[in-house]
Amino acid sequence: MVEALIEQRQTKSRHPFNGTFVLENIHRDIEAKPAASTQGTLEAGVLVRTMKQFEAVMEWVKVKPANTVSIVYCDFADGFLNKDVLLRGRAAKLRVAAATLRIIKPGDEKSLEGIVGLKPDAVLVRNLAALAYFRKHTPDMELRGDYSLNVANEITAYVLAGWGLTKMSPSYDLNITQLSEMVSRSRPEWFEAVIHDHVPLFHTEHCIFAAGLSGGKDEESCGKVCRNDKLELQDRNGVRHPVISDSACRNTVFNGSAQSGDEFIPQLKAVGIKSFRINLLDEDFEQTIELLDCYEGLLADRIKCEDAQRQIADICRCRVTSGTFRKTSQIV
């Protein structure tokens, strides 16, 4: 009897072996895709972090009904994305997406439950925990992957697309040559290229706002100074890096320099990418309008790259670089 039970356990524990050709099979599956059309309408998404930025996007869309902006990602610090915001966005023919926390720990599921209750048009997923949660609880919800999922090759893109992501932002570890190669080996329609961002330097649970601007020790006694006060960390070179608090009172320090892919837009379009994203940080109403005008002109080929670079620097009032898009020398 014991031998029979052991045999049954061993039989059930066996798993099929895919053999040594699993990667070849994945590549074959990807290559079986139909050729991506070079025709079609470009679309842009805008990530907003304040209501002023959301209002600016709404105003811009109203003034320019033929614009390319089709979706707005809401990443509000105090989590005040609500039904009114969703309805206003939809009335303006804008799809409204909710962004998840950067990190989901046990007990953080309430933030995901709140998103499910709002029923946004899509969710910007930033980690595998959130991806697993929405796949289980809202299988019909459109899920879009942020750069933090580190999609750096066609295999990762293939797997995450199979798990339900309709769009993915490529990893910031890729330069323009590597990004173009990955897209050419995949399906271009999977990707949404972030062409403007202040790249996060690090994310911490330690609240710099409470430690530096408040006598409180936690979110109940700190006075929520992060909601009203602006905080920057100045490095040894004198560059100021903005600090943003999220709805879980965790802080992200963003690079004080803006990263723009303006000069690489033609190359991204050439490999078939039609979806682009602009990540706002602390821009006000007027800056948001001007930034959208500039990138819309770039995407429509009405503005030259050289002119756009000067405009973006003037609008953001900071240094603008090519950042990770720029090809760097290989380490031998």
Secondary structure, 3 states (H helix, E strand, C coil): CHHHHHHHHHHHHCCCCCCCCHHHHHHHHHHCCCCCCCCCCCEEEEEECCHHHHHHHHHHHHHCCCCCEEEEEECCCCCCCCHHHHHHHHHCCCEEEEECCCCCCCCCHHHHHHHHHHCCCEEEECCHHHHHHHHHHCCCCCEEECHHHCECCHHHHHHHHHCCEEEECECCCCCHHHHHHHHHCCCHHHEEEEEEECCEEEEECCCHHHHHHCCCCCCCCCCCHHHCCCEEEECCCCCEEEEEECCCCCEEEECCCEEECHHHHHHHHHCCCCEEEEECCCCCHHHHHHHHHHHHHHHCCCCCHHHHHHHHHHHHCCCEECHHHCCCCCCC
